[in-house]
Amino acid sequence: MAVNEILFGYVGCGRTLDDRDQLREVTQMPRSIFVSHVYEDRQWVAQLKDWVTNGSLGSDLGITTELYDLRPLGDAAIDGHLSPRIRGASVLLVLVGQDTHSHQWVRREIELATSFGKKIVLLRIPNTTGAVPTNARNLSTVLWSPGALKVALEG
């Protein structure tokens, strides 16, 4: 499998799509969310996907995120994959955990979302106290619950 064939996953309307279908589908969704997270916090994305699948965050919603650790591919490859996905999303959802503030790619995803005029929502991972990335300190952090997240996404 080529490196660029399946690097990101998408969940919406109860199904998972591969990278080729993802960009077409994300741009056709009324609301799509790109989830920014430290790769080591990826287990929390599964709960977000459950919330989307069971309708806890509303209807006609899709989530896209990085599925594999792309760091070994280098900065240009990562940026090339992130940019169109963030541009196609309506919201950048940043999972704030213990070490989120110290990761350059989370900061880069925030920069891209800002440059594309996207809404940015910060969601605190349970039982963590790590700082918010420096380029998002002007934003409020939402507590980890589907109800609070739904309100933040709609607001």
Backbone as JSON Lines, residues from 0, in Angstrom:
{"i":0,"aa":"M","n":[0.85,-1.16,0.0],"ca":[0.0,0.0,0.0],"c":[0.9,1.24,0.0]}
{"i":1,"aa":"A","n":[0.62,2.18,-0.86],"ca":[1.38,3.42,-0.91],"c":[1.1,4.24,0.33]}
{"i":2,"aa":"V","n":[2.09,5.03,0.73],"ca":[1.97,5.83,1.94],"c":[0.75,6.74,1.89]}
{"i":3,"aa":"N","n":[0.44,7.28,0.73],"ca":[-0.66,8.23,0.64],"c":[-2.02,7.59,0.42]}
{"i":4,"aa":"E","n":[-2.11,6.28,0.42],"ca":[-3.39,5.64,0.13],"c":[-4.35,5.67,1.31]}
{"i":5,"aa":"I","n":[-3.9,5.29,2.5],"ca":[-4.8,5.3,3.65],"c":[-4.04,5.83,4.86]}
{"i":6,"aa":"L","n":[-4.07,7.15,5.0],"ca":[-3.39,7.77,6.13],"c":[-4.36,8.42,7.09]}
{"i":7,"aa":"F","n":[-5.55,8.71,6.63],"ca":[-6.53,9.36,7.47],"c":[-7.81,8.56,7.42]}
{"i":8,"aa":"G","n":[-8.57,8.58,8.48],"ca":[-9.85,7.9,8.52],"c":[-10.97,8.88,8.72]}
{"i":9,"aa":"Y","n":[-12.13,8.48,8.35],"ca":[-13.3,9.36,8.45],"c":[-14.46,8.55,8.96]}
{"i":10,"aa":"V","n":[-15.19,9.1,9.89],"ca":[-16.39,8.44,10.39],"c":[-17.53,9.44,10.29]}
{"i":11,"aa":"G","n":[-18.6,9.01,9.7],"ca":[-19.78,9.84,9.6],"c":[-20.94,8.96,9.2]}
{"i":12,"aa":"C","n":[-22.08,9.24,9.72],"ca":[-23.27,8.48,9.38],"c":[-23.05,6.98,9.58]}
{"i":13,"aa":"G","n":[-22.24,6.62,10.58],"ca":[-22.08,5.22,10.94],"c":[-21.17,4.4,10.05]}
{"i":14,"aa":"R","n":[-20.35,5.02,9.19],"ca":[-19.45,4.22,8.38],"c":[-18.07,4.86,8.34]}
{"i":15,"aa":"T","n":[-17.06,4.05,8.03],"ca":[-15.7,4.52,7.93],"c":[-15.29,4.51,6.47]}
{"i":16,"aa":"L","n":[-14.6,5.57,6.05],"ca":[-14.18,5.69,4.66],"c":[-12.67,5.74,4.58]}
{"i":17,"aa":"D","n":[-12.1,5.32,3.46],"ca":[-10.66,5.44,3.32],"c":[-10.31,6.83,2.78]}
{"i":18,"aa":"D","n":[-9.02,7.09,2.65],"ca":[-8.51,8.4,2.29],"c":[-9.05,8.92,0.96]}
{"i":19,"aa":"R","n":[-9.2,8.07,-0.03],"ca":[-9.66,8.51,-1.35],"c":[-11.09,9.05,-1.29]}
{"i":20,"aa":"D","n":[-11.93,8.4,-0.51],"ca":[-13.32,8.83,-0.39],"c":[-13.49,9.98,0.6]}
{"i":21,"aa":"Q","n":[-12.56,10.08,1.52],"ca":[-12.72,11.0,2.63],"c":[-12.89,12.45,2.19]}
{"i":22,"aa":"L","n":[-12.02,12.93,1.33],"ca":[-12.1,14.34,0.95],"c":[-13.41,14.66,0.24]}
{"i":23,"aa":"R","n":[-13.87,13.76,-0.62],"ca":[-15.15,13.98,-1.29],"c":[-16.28,14.01,-0.27]}
{"i":24,"aa":"E","n":[-16.29,13.06,0.65],"ca":[-17.36,12.95,1.63],"c":[-17.35,14.1,2.63]}
{"i":25,"aa":"V","n":[-16.17,14.48,3.11],"ca":[-16.09,15.53,4.12],"c":[-16.64,16.84,3.55]}
{"i":26,"aa":"T","n":[-16.32,17.15,2.31],"ca":[-16.79,18.41,1.75],"c":[-18.28,18.37,1.45]}
{"i":27,"aa":"Q","n":[-18.9,17.18,1.43],"ca":[-20.33,17.07,1.17],"c":[-21.15,17.03,2.48]}
{"i":28,"aa":"M","n":[-20.49,16.89,3.61],"ca":[-21.19,16.85,4.89],"c":[-21.56,18.26,5.31]}
{"i":29,"aa":"P","n":[-22.77,18.47,5.83],"ca":[-23.14,19.8,6.32],"c":[-22.19,20.29,7.42]}
{"i":30,"aa":"R","n":[-21.78,19.39,8.3],"ca":[-20.82,19.74,9.35],"c":[-19.77,18.65,9.41]}
{"i":31,"aa":"S","n":[-18.53,19.03,9.27],"ca":[-17.45,18.05,9.39],"c":[-16.41,18.59,10.37]}
{"i":32,"aa":"I","n":[-15.83,17.67,11.12],"ca":[-14.88,18.04,12.17],"c":[-13.56,17.35,11.89]}
{"i":33,"aa":"F","n":[-12.48,18.13,11.88],"ca":[-11.15,17.55,11.87],"c":[-10.68,17.52,13.31]}
{"i":34,"aa":"V","n":[-10.31,16.34,13.8],"ca":[-9.87,16.19,15.19],"c":[-8.35,16.27,15.23]}
{"i":35,"aa":"S","n":[-7.86,17.29,15.92],"ca":[-6.43,17.48,16.13],"c":[-6.08,16.9,17.49]}
{"i":36,"aa":"H","n":[-5.06,16.06,17.49],"ca":[-4.67,15.44,18.76],"c":[-3.23,14.97,18.69]}
{"i":37,"aa":"V","n":[-2.64,14.82,19.86],"ca":[-1.33,14.21,19.96],"c":[-1.53,12.74,19.64]}
{"i":38,"aa":"Y","n":[-0.67,12.19,18.81],"ca":[-0.85,10.81,18.37],"c":[-1.02,9.85,19.54]}
{"i":39,"aa":"E","n":[-0.33,10.1,20.63],"ca":[-0.42,9.21,21.8],"c":[-1.79,9.29,22.48]}
{"i":40,"aa":"D","n":[-2.6,10.29,22.16],"ca":[-3.96,10.42,22.72],"c":[-5.03,9.89,21.76]}
{"i":41,"aa":"R","n":[-4.65,9.14,20.76],"ca":[-5.6,8.71,19.72],"c":[-6.73,7.83,20.24]}
{"i":42,"aa":"Q","n":[-6.56,7.18,21.37],"ca":[-7.63,6.33,21.9],"c":[-8.89,7.13,22.22]}
{"i":43,"aa":"W","n":[-8.76,8.42,22.48],"ca":[-9.92,9.25,22.8],"c":[-10.77,9.55,21.57]}
{"i":44,"aa":"V","n":[-10.18,9.42,20.39],"ca":[-10.93,9.66,19.16],"c":[-12.03,8.61,19.0]}
{"i":45,"aa":"A","n":[-11.8,7.4,19.49],"ca":[-12.81,6.33,19.39],"c":[-14.1,6.74,20.1]}
{"i":46,"aa":"Q","n":[-14.0,7.39,21.25],"ca":[-15.21,7.82,21.95],"c":[-15.92,8.92,21.16]}
{"i":47,"aa":"L","n":[-15.16,9.82,20.55],"ca":[-15.77,10.85,19.7],"c":[-16.53,10.21,18.54]}
{"i":48,"aa":"K","n":[-15.92,9.19,17.95],"ca":[-16.57,8.49,16.83],"c":[-17.87,7.83,17.3]}
{"i":49,"aa":"D","n":[-17.86,7.28,18.51],"ca":[-19.1,6.7,19.07],"c":[-20.17,7.77,19.23]}
{"i":50,"aa":"W","n":[-19.78,8.94,19.7],"ca":[-20.74,10.04,19.88],"c":[-21.36,10.45,18.54]}
{"i":51,"aa":"V","n":[-20.54,10.44,17.48],"ca":[-21.06,10.78,16.15],"c":[-22.0,9.69,15.67]}
{"i":52,"aa":"T","n":[-21.57,8.44,15.79],"ca":[-22.36,7.32,15.31],"c":[-23.72,7.22,16.0]}
{"i":53,"aa":"N","n":[-23.76,7.47,17.31],"ca":[-25.04,7.34,18.02],"c":[-25.85,8.64,18.06]}
{"i":54,"aa":"G","n":[-25.37,9.68,17.37],"ca":[-26.13,10.92,17.26],"c":[-26.02,11.87,18.44]}
{"i":55,"aa":"S","n":[-25.13,11.6,19.38],"ca":[-25.01,12.45,20.57],"c":[-24.57,13.87,20.25]}
{"i":56,"aa":"L","n":[-23.92,14.06,19.1],"ca":[-23.45,15.4,18.72],"c":[-24.35,16.04,17.67]}
{"i":57,"aa":"G","n":[-25.44,15.39,17.33],"ca":[-26.34,15.89,16.31],"c":[-26.31,15.01,15.07]}
{"i":58,"aa":"S","n":[-27.03,15.44,14.06],"ca":[-27.08,14.65,12.83],"c":[-26.24,15.31,11.74]}
{"i":59,"aa":"D","n":[-26.04,14.58,10.65],"ca":[-25.26,15.07,9.52],"c":[-23.9,15.62,9.94]}
{"i":60,"aa":"L","n":[-23.2,14.82,10.7],"ca":[-21.9,15.22,11.22],"c":[-20.88,14.15,10.87]}
{"i":61,"aa":"G","n":[-19.7,14.56,10.49],"ca":[-18.62,13.62,10.19],"c":[-17.35,14.03,10.89]}
{"i":62,"aa":"I","n":[-16.51,13.05,11.19],"ca":[-15.23,13.29,11.84],"c":[-14.13,12.73,10.96]}
{"i":63,"aa":"T","n":[-13.07,13.5,10.82],"ca":[-11.88,13.03,10.14],"c":[-10.67,13.31,11.03]}
{"i":64,"aa":"T","n":[-9.69,12.47,10.96],"ca":[-8.51,12.61,11.8],"c":[-7.36,11.8,11.21]}
{"i":65,"aa":"E","n":[-6.2,12.05,11.71],"ca":[-5.03,11.27,11.33],"c":[-5.11,9.92,12.03]}
{"i":66,"aa":"L","n":[-4.98,8.84,11.27],"ca":[-5.05,7.5,11.86],"c":[-3.69,6.91,12.18]}
{"i":67,"aa":"Y","n":[-2.68,7.33,11.44],"ca":[-1.35,6.75,11.58],"c":[-0.36,7.84,11.94]}
{"i":68,"aa":"D","n":[0.71,7.45,12.59],"ca":[1.76,8.38,12.95],"c":[2.51,8.75,11.68]}
{"i":69,"aa":"L","n":[2.34,9.98,11.23],"ca":[2.95,10.44,9.99],"c":[4.3,11.11,10.19]}
{"i":70,"aa":"R","n":[4.73,11.24,11.43],"ca":[5.99,11.94,11.7],"c":[7.18,11.37,10.93]}
{"i":71,"aa":"P","n":[7.28,10.04,10.75],"ca":[8.43,9.52,10.0],"c":[8.46,9.96,8.53]}
{"i":72,"aa":"L","n":[7.35,10.44,8.0],"ca":[7.29,10.84,6.6],"c":[7.87,12.24,6.37]}
{"i":73,"aa":"G","n":[8.02,13.01,7.42],"ca":[8.6,14.34,7.3],"c":[7.55,15.43,7.26]}
{"i":74,"aa":"D","n":[8.02,16.64,7.51],"ca":[7.14,17.8,7.64],"c":[6.32,18.1,6.39]}
{"i":75,"aa":"A","n":[6.94,18.06,5.24],"ca":[6.22,18.42,4.0],"c":[5.08,17.44,3.73]}
{"i":76,"aa":"A","n":[5.32,16.16,3.96],"ca":[4.27,15.16,3.73],"c":[3.11,15.35,4.71]}
{"i":77,"aa":"I","n":[3.43,15.62,5.94],"ca":[2.38,15.83,6.95],"c":[1.55,17.06,6.59]}
{"i":78,"aa":"D","n":[2.23,18.16,6.3],"ca":[1.53,19.39,5.96],"c":[0.66,19.2,4.72]}
{"i":79,"aa":"G","n":[1.16,18.45,3.75],"ca":[0.38,18.19,2.54],"c":[-0.89,17.39,2.8]}
{"i":80,"aa":"H","n":[-0.87,16.54,3.81],"ca":[-2.07,15.77,4.15],"c":[-3.02,16.56,5.05]}
{"i":81,"aa":"L","n":[-2.48,17.37,5.92],"ca":[-3.32,18.12,6.85],"c":[-4.1,19.24,6.18]}
{"i":82,"aa":"S","n":[-3.43,19.98,5.34],"ca":[-4.03,21.18,4.77],"c":[-5.38,20.96,4.08]}
{"i":83,"aa":"P","n":[-5.51,20.02,3.14],"ca":[-6.82,19.86,2.49],"c":[-7.89,19.33,3.43]}
{"i":84,"aa":"R","n":[-7.52,18.56,4.41],"ca":[-8.51,18.01,5.33],"c":[-9.05,19.08,6.26]}
{"i":85,"aa":"I","n":[-8.17,19.94,6.73],"ca":[-8.61,21.03,7.6],"c":[-9.41,22.04,6.78]}
{"i":86,"aa":"R","n":[-8.98,22.31,5.56],"ca":[-9.72,23.23,4.69],"c":[-11.13,22.7,4.43]}
{"i":87,"aa":"G","n":[-11.29,21.39,4.28],"ca":[-12.59,20.78,3.99],"c":[-13.49,20.63,5.19]}
{"i":88,"aa":"A","n":[-12.93,20.78,6.39],"ca":[-13.73,20.64,7.62],"c":[-14.38,21.97,7.97]}
{"i":89,"aa":"S","n":[-15.48,21.9,8.71],"ca":[-16.1,23.12,9.18],"c":[-15.56,23.54,10.55]}
{"i":90,"aa":"V","n":[-15.0,22.58,11.3],"ca":[-14.5,22.85,12.64],"c":[-13.2,22.07,12.87]}
{"i":91,"aa":"L","n":[-12.27,22.7,13.57],"ca":[-11.09,21.99,14.07],"c":[-11.34,21.74,15.55]}
{"i":92,"aa":"L","n":[-11.37,20.48,15.94],"ca":[-11.56,20.09,17.33],"c":[-10.21,19.64,17.87]}
{"i":93,"aa":"V","n":[-9.69,20.37,18.85],"ca":[-8.38,20.06,19.42],"c":[-8.58,19.32,20.73]}
{"i":94,"aa":"L","n":[-8.08,18.1,20.82],"ca":[-8.12,17.35,22.08],"c":[-6.95,17.83,22.93]}
{"i":95,"aa":"V","n":[-7.26,18.39,24.09],"ca":[-6.24,18.94,24.97],"c":[-5.97,17.93,26.07]}
{"i":96,"aa":"G","n":[-4.76,17.36,26.03],"ca":[-4.35,16.38,27.02],"c":[-3.14,16.88,27.8]}
{"i":97,"aa":"Q","n":[-2.4,15.95,28.35],"ca":[-1.27,16.3,29.19],"c":[-0.16,17.02,28.42]}
{"i":98,"aa":"D","n":[0.14,16.59,27.18],"ca":[1.29,17.12,26.46],"c":[0.92,17.84,25.16]}
{"i":99,"aa":"T","n":[-0.33,18.16,24.96],"ca":[-0.78,18.78,23.71],"c":[-0.01,20.06,23.41]}
{"i":100,"aa":"H","n":[0.23,20.86,24.43],"ca":[0.86,22.17,24.25],"c":[2.27,22.09,23.68]}
{"i":101,"aa":"S","n":[2.91,20.96,23.81],"ca":[4.31,20.86,23.38],"c":[4.49,20.21,22.01]}
{"i":102,"aa":"H","n":[3.41,19.94,21.3],"ca":[3.52,19.25,20.02],"c":[3.34,20.22,18.85]}
{"i":103,"aa":"Q","n":[4.34,20.26,17.98],"ca":[4.34,21.22,16.87],"c":[3.2,21.0,15.89]}
{"i":104,"aa":"W","n":[2.76,19.75,15.68],"ca":[1.73,19.52,14.66],"c":[0.35,19.94,15.13]}
{"i":105,"aa":"V","n":[0.09,19.88,16.42],"ca":[-1.17,20.41,16.92],"c":[-1.17,21.92,16.71]}
{"i":106,"aa":"R","n":[-0.05,22.57,17.03],"ca":[0.04,24.02,16.79],"c":[-0.11,24.34,15.29]}
{"i":107,"aa":"R","n":[0.47,23.51,14.44],"ca":[0.36,23.74,12.99],"c":[-1.08,23.57,12.53]}
{"i":108,"aa":"E","n":[-1.8,22.59,13.04],"ca":[-3.2,22.4,12.68],"c":[-4.04,23.61,13.1]}
{"i":109,"aa":"I","n":[-3.73,24.18,14.25],"ca":[-4.42,25.39,14.71],"c":[-4.1,26.55,13.77]}
{"i":110,"aa":"E","n":[-2.84,26.68,13.37],"ca":[-2.46,27.73,12.41],"c":[-3.22,27.59,11.1]}
{"i":111,"aa":"L","n":[-3.29,26.36,10.57],"ca":[-4.0,26.13,9.32],"c":[-5.49,26.48,9.46]}
{"i":112,"aa":"A","n":[-6.1,26.01,10.54],"ca":[-7.52,26.29,10.75],"c":[-7.77,27.79,10.84]}
{"i":113,"aa":"T","n":[-6.91,28.49,11.53],"ca":[-7.04,29.94,11.64],"c":[-6.9,30.6,10.27]}
{"i":114,"aa":"S","n":[-5.93,30.15,9.48],"ca":[-5.72,30.75,8.16],"c":[-6.89,30.48,7.22]}
{"i":115,"aa":"F","n":[-7.6,29.37,7.43],"ca":[-8.76,29.04,6.6],"c":[-10.07,29.61,7.18]}
{"i":116,"aa":"G","n":[-9.98,30.3,8.3],"ca":[-11.17,30.89,8.91],"c":[-12.08,29.86,9.56]}
{"i":117,"aa":"K","n":[-11.54,28.76,10.03],"ca":[-12.34,27.69,10.63],"c":[-12.59,27.96,12.11]}
{"i":118,"aa":"K","n":[-13.71,27.49,12.59],"ca":[-14.0,27.52,14.02],"c":[-13.07,26.52,14.69]}
{"i":119,"aa":"I","n":[-12.58,26.87,15.87],"ca":[-11.69,25.99,16.64],"c":[-12.33,25.76,18.0]}
{"i":120,"aa":"V","n":[-12.46,24.48,18.37],"ca":[-13.01,24.1,19.67],"c":[-11.95,23.27,20.39]}
{"i":121,"aa":"L","n":[-11.7,23.62,21.65],"ca":[-10.76,22.86,22.49],"c":[-11.56,21.96,23.42]}
{"i":122,"aa":"L","n":[-11.22,20.66,23.42],"ca":[-11.93,19.69,24.26],"c":[-10.94,19.02,25.2]}
{"i":123,"aa":"R","n":[-11.16,19.19,26.49],"ca":[-10.26,18.66,27.52],"c":[-10.42,17.15,27.67]}
{"i":124,"aa":"I","n":[-9.33,16.41,27.54],"ca":[-9.33,14.96,27.78],"c":[-9.46,14.75,29.29]}
{"i":125,"aa":"P","n":[-10.32,13.82,29.72],"ca":[-10.53,13.61,31.16],"c":[-9.24,13.31,31.92]}
{"i":126,"aa":"N","n":[-9.19,13.81,33.14],"ca":[-8.09,13.56,34.07],"c":[-6.74,14.06,33.56]}
{"i":127,"aa":"T","n":[-6.75,15.13,32.76],"ca":[-5.5,15.75,32.32],"c":[-5.51,17.21,32.74]}
{"i":128,"aa":"T","n":[-4.31,17.76,32.9],"ca":[-4.18,19.15,33.32],"c":[-3.18,19.91,32.45]}
{"i":129,"aa":"G","n":[-2.76,19.33,31.34],"ca":[-1.78,19.97,30.48],"c":[-2.28,21.29,29.92]}
{"i":130,"aa":"A","n":[-1.33,22.13,29.54],"ca":[-1.65,23.46,29.02],"c":[-2.23,23.38,27.62]}
{"i":131,"aa":"V","n":[-2.92,24.43,27.26],"ca":[-3.45,24.61,25.91],"c":[-2.29,25.09,25.03]}
{"i":132,"aa":"P","n":[-2.25,24.71,23.75],"ca":[-1.19,25.23,22.87],"c":[-1.18,26.76,22.89]}
{"i":133,"aa":"T","n":[0.0,27.35,22.8],"ca":[0.15,28.8,22.93],"c":[-0.7,29.57,21.92]}
{"i":134,"aa":"N","n":[-0.88,29.04,20.72],"ca":[-1.65,29.77,19.72],"c":[-3.16,29.57,19.85]}
{"i":135,"aa":"A","n":[-3.61,28.95,20.96],"ca":[-5.05,28.78,21.2],"c":[-5.43,29.2,22.61]}
{"i":136,"aa":"R","n":[-4.56,29.9,23.28],"ca":[-4.82,30.28,24.68],"c":[-5.95,31.28,24.83]}
{"i":137,"aa":"N","n":[-6.35,31.89,23.73],"ca":[-7.47,32.85,23.79],"c":[-8.82,32.14,23.72]}
{"i":138,"aa":"L","n":[-8.81,30.82,23.57],"ca":[-10.05,30.05,23.44],"c":[-10.38,29.34,24.75]}
{"i":139,"aa":"S","n":[-11.67,29.15,24.99],"ca":[-12.13,28.4,26.16],"c":[-12.02,26.91,25.89]}
{"i":140,"aa":"T","n":[-11.86,26.15,26.95],"ca":[-11.79,24.7,26.86],"c":[-13.12,24.1,27.3]}
{"i":141,"aa":"V","n":[-13.62,23.17,26.52],"ca":[-14.88,22.47,26.8],"c":[-14.56,21.2,27.58]}
{"i":142,"aa":"L","n":[-15.37,20.9,28.59],"ca":[-15.19,19.66,29.34],"c":[-15.65,18.47,28.51]}
{"i":143,"aa":"W","n":[-15.08,17.31,28.77],"ca":[-15.32,16.09,28.01],"c":[-16.72,15.55,28.28]}
{"i":144,"aa":"S","n":[-17.68,15.94,27.47],"ca":[-19.02,15.38,27.53],"c":[-19.69,15.66,26.2]}
{"i":145,"aa":"P","n":[-20.51,14.73,25.71],"ca":[-21.15,14.96,24.41],"c":[-22.06,16.18,24.43]}
{"i":146,"aa":"G","n":[-22.75,16.42,25.53],"ca":[-23.65,17.57,25.6],"c":[-22.89,18.89,25.5]}
{"i":147,"aa":"A","n":[-21.8,19.01,26.27],"ca":[-21.0,20.24,26.24],"c":[-20.36,20.44,24.87]}
{"i":148,"aa":"L","n":[-19.89,19.35,24.28],"ca":[-19.28,19.46,22.96],"c":[-20.3,19.85,21.9]}
{"i":149,"aa":"K","n":[-21.48,19.28,21.98],"ca":[-22.53,19.62,21.01],"c":[-22.85,21.11,21.07]}
{"i":150,"aa":"V","n":[-22.97,21.66,22.27],"ca":[-23.25,23.09,22.43],"c":[-22.1,23.92,21.83]}
{"i":151,"aa":"A","n":[-20.86,23.52,22.1],"ca":[-19.71,24.26,21.58],"c":[-19.64,24.21,20.06]}
{"i":152,"aa":"L","n":[-19.98,23.06,19.48],"ca":[-19.95,22.92,18.02],"c":[-21.05,23.75,17.36]}
{"i":153,"aa":"E","n":[-22.19,23.85,18.02],"ca":[-23.33,24.59,17.44],"c":[-23.22,26.09,17.68]}
{"i":154,"aa":"G","n":[-22.48,26.48,18.72],"ca":[-22.38,27.89,19.09],"c":[-21.51,28.72,18.2]}
